[in-house]
Amino acid sequence: GTLPFDDEHVPTLFRKIKSGIFPIPEYLNKSVVSLLCNMLQVDPMKRASIEDVKKHDWFQKELPEYLFPSPVEQ
């Protein structure tokens, strides 16, 4: 994979982060794209919380159990 925002010139990197524009690979399905866009939202008030992420459609699919630690491990 690659970083959503990358540049060797730090001011340019920060400008890219603040713009919130990042490349989205065409092979990703709409559900994953939606999740990524919500997670990388520039405005922290609009950004997905961990609860929002866990409730997202993509996480409602059958995913490996290691992604969901037991309450004892948390």
PDB file as gemmi writes it, atoms N, CA and C in Angstrom:
CRYST1    1.000    1.000    1.000  90.00  90.00  90.00 P 1                      
ATOM      1  N   GLY A   1       0.816  -1.181   0.000  1.00  0.00           N  
ATOM      2  CA  GLY A   1       0.000   0.000   0.000  1.00  0.00           C  
ATOM      3  C   GLY A   1       0.862   1.248   0.000  1.00  0.00           C  
ATOM      4  N   THR A   2       0.206   2.353  -0.052  1.00  0.00           N  
ATOM      5  CA  THR A   2       0.880   3.641  -0.030  1.00  0.00           C  
ATOM      6  C   THR A   2       0.199   4.559   0.981  1.00  0.00           C  
ATOM      7  N   LEU A   3       0.903   5.600   1.357  1.00  0.00           N  
ATOM      8  CA  LEU A   3       0.331   6.583   2.261  1.00  0.00           C  
ATOM      9  C   LEU A   3      -0.689   7.434   1.506  1.00  0.00           C  
ATOM     10  N   PRO A   4      -1.756   7.871   2.172  1.00  0.00           N  
ATOM     11  CA  PRO A   4      -2.728   8.714   1.477  1.00  0.00           C  
ATOM     12  C   PRO A   4      -2.150  10.085   1.133  1.00  0.00           C  
ATOM     13  N   PHE A   5      -1.240  10.566   1.958  1.00  0.00           N  
ATOM     14  CA  PHE A   5      -0.601  11.865   1.731  1.00  0.00           C  
ATOM     15  C   PHE A   5       0.900  11.647   1.843  1.00  0.00           C  
ATOM     16  N   ASP A   6       1.649  12.076   0.827  1.00  0.00           N  
ATOM     17  CA  ASP A   6       3.086  11.855   0.858  1.00  0.00           C  
ATOM     18  C   ASP A   6       3.792  12.951   0.080  1.00  0.00           C  
ATOM     19  N   ASP A   7       4.905  13.396   0.612  1.00  0.00           N  
ATOM     20  CA  ASP A   7       5.764  14.354  -0.071  1.00  0.00           C  
ATOM     21  C   ASP A   7       7.027  14.511   0.761  1.00  0.00           C  
ATOM     22  N   GLU A   8       8.165  14.642   0.104  1.00  0.00           N  
ATOM     23  CA  GLU A   8       9.419  14.824   0.835  1.00  0.00           C  
ATOM     24  C   GLU A   8       9.535  16.235   1.397  1.00  0.00           C  
ATOM     25  N   HIS A   9       8.846  17.185   0.803  1.00  0.00           N  
ATOM     26  CA  HIS A   9       8.869  18.584   1.231  1.00  0.00           C  
ATOM     27  C   HIS A   9       7.753  18.764   2.259  1.00  0.00           C  
ATOM     28  N   VAL A  10       8.128  18.963   3.526  1.00  0.00           N  
ATOM     29  CA  VAL A  10       7.162  18.981   4.634  1.00  0.00           C  
ATOM     30  C   VAL A  10       6.037  20.002   4.437  1.00  0.00           C  
ATOM     31  N   PRO A  11       6.327  21.241   4.037  1.00  0.00           N  
ATOM     32  CA  PRO A  11       5.215  22.181   3.830  1.00  0.00           C  
ATOM     33  C   PRO A  11       4.215  21.689   2.771  1.00  0.00           C  
ATOM     34  N   THR A  12       4.721  21.052   1.719  1.00  0.00           N  
ATOM     35  CA  THR A  12       3.836  20.503   0.689  1.00  0.00           C  
ATOM     36  C   THR A  12       3.022  19.350   1.255  1.00  0.00           C  
ATOM     37  N   LEU A  13       3.651  18.522   2.069  1.00  0.00           N  
ATOM     38  CA  LEU A  13       2.945  17.416   2.715  1.00  0.00           C  
ATOM     39  C   LEU A  13       1.793  17.943   3.564  1.00  0.00           C  
ATOM     40  N   PHE A  14       2.045  18.967   4.382  1.00  0.00           N  
ATOM     41  CA  PHE A  14       0.986  19.537   5.220  1.00  0.00           C  
ATOM     42  C   PHE A  14      -0.124  20.155   4.373  1.00  0.00           C  
ATOM     43  N   ARG A  15       0.241  20.775   3.265  1.00  0.00           N  
ATOM     44  CA  ARG A  15      -0.762  21.348   2.369  1.00  0.00           C  
ATOM     45  C   ARG A  15      -1.656  20.242   1.802  1.00  0.00           C  
ATOM     46  N   LYS A  16      -1.054  19.112   1.441  1.00  0.00           N  
ATOM     47  CA  LYS A  16      -1.829  17.977   0.924  1.00  0.00           C  
ATOM     48  C   LYS A  16      -2.773  17.435   1.996  1.00  0.00           C  
ATOM     49  N   ILE A  17      -2.271  17.310   3.215  1.00  0.00           N  
ATOM     50  CA  ILE A  17      -3.099  16.803   4.316  1.00  0.00           C  
ATOM     51  C   ILE A  17      -4.276  17.748   4.552  1.00  0.00           C  
ATOM     52  N   LYS A  18      -3.996  19.050   4.606  1.00  0.00           N  
ATOM     53  CA  LYS A  18      -5.048  20.035   4.867  1.00  0.00           C  
ATOM     54  C   LYS A  18      -6.081  20.098   3.745  1.00  0.00           C  
ATOM     55  N   SER A  19      -5.683  19.749   2.524  1.00  0.00           N  
ATOM     56  CA  SER A  19      -6.625  19.773   1.397  1.00  0.00           C  
ATOM     57  C   SER A  19      -7.591  18.592   1.471  1.00  0.00           C  
ATOM     58  N   GLY A  20      -7.128  17.496   2.079  1.00  0.00           N  
ATOM     59  CA  GLY A  20      -7.976  16.314   2.190  1.00  0.00           C  
ATOM     60  C   GLY A  20      -8.153  15.555   0.890  1.00  0.00           C  
ATOM     61  N   ILE A  21      -7.376  15.893  -0.115  1.00  0.00           N  
ATOM     62  CA  ILE A  21      -7.479  15.211  -1.406  1.00  0.00           C  
ATOM     63  C   ILE A  21      -6.393  14.148  -1.477  1.00  0.00           C  
ATOM     64  N   PHE A  22      -6.803  12.923  -1.739  1.00  0.00           N  
ATOM     65  CA  PHE A  22      -5.852  11.821  -1.804  1.00  0.00           C  
ATOM     66  C   PHE A  22      -6.282  10.856  -2.896  1.00  0.00           C  
ATOM     67  N   PRO A  23      -5.324  10.115  -3.464  1.00  0.00           N  
ATOM     68  CA  PRO A  23      -5.671   9.176  -4.538  1.00  0.00           C  
ATOM     69  C   PRO A  23      -6.432   7.970  -3.981  1.00  0.00           C  
ATOM     70  N   ILE A  24      -7.445   7.546  -4.714  1.00  0.00           N  
ATOM     71  CA  ILE A  24      -8.225   6.371  -4.327  1.00  0.00           C  
ATOM     72  C   ILE A  24      -8.072   5.335  -5.435  1.00  0.00           C  
ATOM     73  N   PRO A  25      -7.459   4.198  -5.122  1.00  0.00           N  
ATOM     74  CA  PRO A  25      -7.300   3.162  -6.147  1.00  0.00           C  
ATOM     75  C   PRO A  25      -8.661   2.715  -6.696  1.00  0.00           C  
ATOM     76  N   GLU A  26      -8.731   2.540  -7.996  1.00  0.00           N  
ATOM     77  CA  GLU A  26      -9.987   2.169  -8.647  1.00  0.00           C  
ATOM     78  C   GLU A  26     -10.479   0.787  -8.250  1.00  0.00           C  
ATOM     79  N   TYR A  27      -9.589  -0.086  -7.787  1.00  0.00           N  
ATOM     80  CA  TYR A  27      -9.999  -1.450  -7.459  1.00  0.00           C  
ATOM     81  C   TYR A  27     -10.734  -1.553  -6.122  1.00  0.00           C  
ATOM     82  N   LEU A  28     -10.744  -0.483  -5.324  1.00  0.00           N  
ATOM     83  CA  LEU A  28     -11.438  -0.525  -4.034  1.00  0.00           C  
ATOM     84  C   LEU A  28     -12.941  -0.430  -4.250  1.00  0.00           C  
ATOM     85  N   ASN A  29     -13.697  -1.212  -3.464  1.00  0.00           N  
ATOM     86  CA  ASN A  29     -15.148  -1.130  -3.604  1.00  0.00           C  
ATOM     87  C   ASN A  29     -15.679   0.119  -2.907  1.00  0.00           C  
ATOM     88  N   LYS A  30     -16.918   0.477  -3.223  1.00  0.00           N  
ATOM     89  CA  LYS A  30     -17.509   1.724  -2.722  1.00  0.00           C  
ATOM     90  C   LYS A  30     -17.573   1.767  -1.204  1.00  0.00           C  
ATOM     91  N   SER A  31     -17.777   0.630  -0.576  1.00  0.00           N  
ATOM     92  CA  SER A  31     -17.876   0.588   0.879  1.00  0.00           C  
ATOM     93  C   SER A  31     -16.550   0.984   1.527  1.00  0.00           C  
ATOM     94  N   VAL A  32     -15.457   0.468   1.012  1.00  0.00           N  
ATOM     95  CA  VAL A  32     -14.134   0.793   1.553  1.00  0.00           C  
ATOM     96  C   VAL A  32     -13.798   2.261   1.283  1.00  0.00           C  
ATOM     97  N   VAL A  33     -14.134   2.746   0.095  1.00  0.00           N  
ATOM     98  CA  VAL A  33     -13.878   4.150  -0.239  1.00  0.00           C  
ATOM     99  C   VAL A  33     -14.640   5.058   0.724  1.00  0.00           C  
ATOM    100  N   SER A  34     -15.886   4.721   1.000  1.00  0.00           N  
ATOM    101  CA  SER A  34     -16.694   5.495   1.943  1.00  0.00           C  
ATOM    102  C   SER A  34     -16.039   5.522   3.317  1.00  0.00           C  
ATOM    103  N   LEU A  35     -15.583   4.368   3.777  1.00  0.00           N  
ATOM    104  CA  LEU A  35     -14.932   4.271   5.081  1.00  0.00           C  
ATOM    105  C   LEU A  35     -13.664   5.128   5.123  1.00  0.00           C  
ATOM    106  N   LEU A  36     -12.820   4.997   4.115  1.00  0.00           N  
ATOM    107  CA  LEU A  36     -11.576   5.774   4.071  1.00  0.00           C  
ATOM    108  C   LEU A  36     -11.848   7.275   4.054  1.00  0.00           C  
ATOM    109  N   CYS A  37     -12.808   7.692   3.252  1.00  0.00           N  
ATOM    110  CA  CYS A  37     -13.130   9.125   3.180  1.00  0.00           C  
ATOM    111  C   CYS A  37     -13.627   9.640   4.527  1.00  0.00           C  
ATOM    112  N   ASN A  38     -14.416   8.837   5.222  1.00  0.00           N  
ATOM    113  CA  ASN A  38     -14.895   9.241   6.547  1.00  0.00           C  
ATOM    114  C   ASN A  38     -13.755   9.300   7.563  1.00  0.00           C  
ATOM    115  N   MET A  39     -12.819   8.374   7.465  1.00  0.00           N  
ATOM    116  CA  MET A  39     -11.700   8.334   8.406  1.00  0.00           C  
ATOM    117  C   MET A  39     -10.687   9.448   8.147  1.00  0.00           C  
ATOM    118  N   LEU A  40     -10.542   9.849   6.887  1.00  0.00           N  
ATOM    119  CA  LEU A  40      -9.549  10.856   6.521  1.00  0.00           C  
ATOM    120  C   LEU A  40     -10.162  12.244   6.352  1.00  0.00           C  
ATOM    121  N   GLN A  41     -11.366  12.435   6.831  1.00  0.00           N  
ATOM    122  CA  GLN A  41     -12.049  13.731   6.789  1.00  0.00           C  
ATOM    123  C   GLN A  41     -11.185  14.781   7.494  1.00  0.00           C  
ATOM    124  N   VAL A  42     -10.946  15.906   6.827  1.00  0.00           N  
ATOM    125  CA  VAL A  42     -10.091  16.953   7.379  1.00  0.00           C  
ATOM    126  C   VAL A  42     -10.708  17.582   8.627  1.00  0.00           C  
ATOM    127  N   ASP A  43     -11.992  17.853   8.586  1.00  0.00           N  
ATOM    128  CA  ASP A  43     -12.684  18.487   9.715  1.00  0.00           C  
ATOM    129  C   ASP A  43     -12.892  17.455  10.825  1.00  0.00           C  
ATOM    130  N   PRO A  44     -12.240  17.629  11.974  1.00  0.00           N  
ATOM    131  CA  PRO A  44     -12.358  16.632  13.045  1.00  0.00           C  
ATOM    132  C   PRO A  44     -13.786  16.457  13.560  1.00  0.00           C  
ATOM    133  N   MET A  45     -14.626  17.480  13.406  1.00  0.00           N  
ATOM    134  CA  MET A  45     -16.013  17.368  13.855  1.00  0.00           C  
ATOM    135  C   MET A  45     -16.834  16.476  12.923  1.00  0.00           C  
ATOM    136  N   LYS A  46     -16.375  16.322  11.683  1.00  0.00           N  
ATOM    137  CA  LYS A  46     -17.068  15.477  10.702  1.00  0.00           C  
ATOM    138  C   LYS A  46     -16.406  14.107  10.560  1.00  0.00           C  
ATOM    139  N   ARG A  47     -15.187  13.969  11.086  1.00  0.00           N  
ATOM    140  CA  ARG A  47     -14.413  12.738  10.956  1.00  0.00           C  
ATOM    141  C   ARG A  47     -15.086  11.595  11.712  1.00  0.00           C  
ATOM    142  N   ALA A  48     -14.991  10.398  11.168  1.00  0.00           N  
ATOM    143  CA  ALA A  48     -15.571   9.213  11.799  1.00  0.00           C  
ATOM    144  C   ALA A  48     -14.876   8.912  13.122  1.00  0.00           C  
ATOM    145  N   SER A  49     -15.677   8.607  14.122  1.00  0.00           N  
ATOM    146  CA  SER A  49     -15.132   8.161  15.408  1.00  0.00           C  
ATOM    147  C   SER A  49     -14.857   6.661  15.303  1.00  0.00           C  
ATOM    148  N   ILE A  50     -14.202   6.107  16.296  1.00  0.00           N  
ATOM    149  CA  ILE A  50     -13.942   4.664  16.276  1.00  0.00           C  
ATOM    150  C   ILE A  50     -15.258   3.899  16.284  1.00  0.00           C  
ATOM    151  N   GLU A  51     -16.258   4.427  16.980  1.00  0.00           N  
ATOM    152  CA  GLU A  51     -17.577   3.783  16.989  1.00  0.00           C  
ATOM    153  C   GLU A  51     -18.204   3.827  15.600  1.00  0.00           C  
ATOM    154  N   ASP A  52     -18.070   4.957  14.900  1.00  0.00           N  
ATOM    155  CA  ASP A  52     -18.584   5.064  13.532  1.00  0.00           C  
ATOM    156  C   ASP A  52     -17.898   4.042  12.630  1.00  0.00           C  
ATOM    157  N   VAL A  53     -16.594   3.913  12.789  1.00  0.00           N  
ATOM    158  CA  VAL A  53     -15.825   2.970  11.970  1.00  0.00           C  
ATOM    159  C   VAL A  53     -16.298   1.544  12.236  1.00  0.00           C  
ATOM    160  N   LYS A  54     -16.458   1.191  13.499  1.00  0.00           N  
ATOM    161  CA  LYS A  54     -16.876  -0.172  13.846  1.00  0.00           C  
ATOM    162  C   LYS A  54     -18.289  -0.488  13.354  1.00  0.00           C  
ATOM    163  N   LYS A  55     -19.131   0.530  13.201  1.00  0.00           N  
ATOM    164  CA  LYS A  55     -20.505   0.328  12.733  1.00  0.00           C  
ATOM    165  C   LYS A  55     -20.625   0.399  11.211  1.00  0.00           C  
ATOM    166  N   HIS A  56     -19.546   0.771  10.533  1.00  0.00           N  
ATOM    167  CA  HIS A  56     -19.580   0.932   9.076  1.00  0.00           C  
ATOM    168  C   HIS A  56     -19.882  -0.403   8.393  1.00  0.00           C  
ATOM    169  N   ASP A  57     -20.529  -0.327   7.234  1.00  0.00           N  
ATOM    170  CA  ASP A  57     -20.892  -1.527   6.461  1.00  0.00           C  
ATOM    171  C   ASP A  57     -19.714  -2.473   6.262  1.00  0.00           C  
ATOM    172  N   TRP A  58     -18.539  -1.921   5.986  1.00  0.00           N  
ATOM    173  CA  TRP A  58     -17.380  -2.761   5.698  1.00  0.00           C  
ATOM    174  C   TRP A  58     -17.028  -3.646   6.887  1.00  0.00           C  
ATOM    175  N   PHE A  59     -17.217  -3.146   8.109  1.00  0.00           N  
ATOM    176  CA  PHE A  59     -16.916  -3.920   9.304  1.00  0.00           C  
ATOM    177  C   PHE A  59     -18.036  -4.881   9.676  1.00  0.00           C  
ATOM    178  N   GLN A  60     -19.162  -4.779   8.999  1.00  0.00           N  
ATOM    179  CA  GLN A  60     -20.271  -5.677   9.294  1.00  0.00           C  
ATOM    180  C   GLN A  60     -20.154  -6.986   8.514  1.00  0.00           C  
ATOM    181  N   LYS A  61     -19.194  -7.047   7.615  1.00  0.00           N  
ATOM    182  CA  LYS A  61     -18.962  -8.269   6.837  1.00  0.00           C  
ATOM    183  C   LYS A  61     -18.179  -9.256   7.681  1.00  0.00           C  
ATOM    184  N   GLU A  62     -18.048 -10.453   7.178  1.00  0.00           N  
ATOM    185  CA  GLU A  62     -17.286 -11.479   7.896  1.00  0.00           C  
ATOM    186  C   GLU A  62     -15.798 -11.174   7.768  1.00  0.00           C  
ATOM    187  N   LEU A  63     -15.249 -10.630   8.824  1.00  0.00           N  
ATOM    188  CA  LEU A  63     -13.831 -10.286   8.857  1.00  0.00           C  
ATOM    189  C   LEU A  63     -13.125 -11.191   9.860  1.00  0.00           C  
ATOM    190  N   PRO A  64     -11.803 -11.338   9.751  1.00  0.00           N  
ATOM    191  CA  PRO A  64     -11.061 -12.194  10.682  1.00  0.00           C  
ATOM    192  C   PRO A  64     -11.270 -11.763  12.136  1.00  0.00           C  
ATOM    193  N   GLU A  65     -11.374 -12.731  13.020  1.00  0.00           N  
ATOM    194  CA  GLU A  65     -11.631 -12.460  14.438  1.00  0.00           C  
ATOM    195  C   GLU A  65     -10.527 -11.624  15.086  1.00  0.00           C  
ATOM    196  N   TYR A  66      -9.285 -11.713  14.582  1.00  0.00           N  
ATOM    197  CA  TYR A  66      -8.203 -10.961  15.210  1.00  0.00           C  
ATOM    198  C   TYR A  66      -8.425  -9.448  15.108  1.00  0.00           C  
ATOM    199  N   LEU A  67      -9.315  -9.019  14.226  1.00  0.00           N  
ATOM    200  CA  LEU A  67      -9.622  -7.593  14.132  1.00  0.00           C  
ATOM    201  C   LEU A  67     -10.522  -7.119  15.274  1.00  0.00           C  
ATOM    202  N   PHE A  68     -11.086  -8.066  16.000  1.00  0.00           N  
ATOM    203  CA  PHE A  68     -12.012  -7.739  17.082  1.00  0.00           C  
ATOM    204  C   PHE A  68     -11.544  -8.416  18.363  1.00  0.00           C  
ATOM    205  N   PRO A  69     -10.624  -7.783  19.102  1.00  0.00           N  
ATOM    206  CA  PRO A  69     -10.111  -8.405  20.329  1.00  0.00           C  
ATOM    207  C   PRO A  69     -11.225  -8.586  21.360  1.00  0.00           C  
ATOM    208  N   SER A  70     -11.068  -9.606  22.185  1.00  0.00           N  
ATOM    209  CA  SER A  70     -12.059  -9.857  23.227  1.00  0.00           C  
ATOM    210  C   SER A  70     -12.017  -8.715  24.240  1.00  0.00           C  
ATOM    211  N   PRO A  71     -13.118  -8.484  24.970  1.00  0.00           N  
ATOM    212  CA  PRO A  71     -13.146  -7.395  25.959  1.00  0.00           C  
ATOM    213  C   PRO A  71     -12.024  -7.488  26.998  1.00  0.00           C  
ATOM    214  N   VAL A  72     -11.560  -8.700  27.296  1.00  0.00           N  
ATOM    215  CA  VAL A  72     -10.485  -8.884  28.269  1.00  0.00           C  
ATOM    216  C   VAL A  72      -9.190  -8.264  27.745  1.00  0.00           C  
ATOM    217  N   GLU A  73      -8.945  -8.357  26.433  1.00  0.00           N  
ATOM    218  CA  GLU A  73      -7.719  -7.844  25.827  1.00  0.00           C  
ATOM    219  C   GLU A  73      -7.741  -6.330  25.672  1.00  0.00           C  
ATOM    220  N   GLN A  74      -8.901  -5.718  25.741  1.00  0.00           N  
ATOM    221  CA  GLN A  74      -9.001  -4.273  25.519  1.00  0.00           C  
ATOM    222  C   GLN A  74      -8.630  -3.558  26.724  1.00  0.00           C  
TER     223      GLN A  74                                                      
END                                                                             
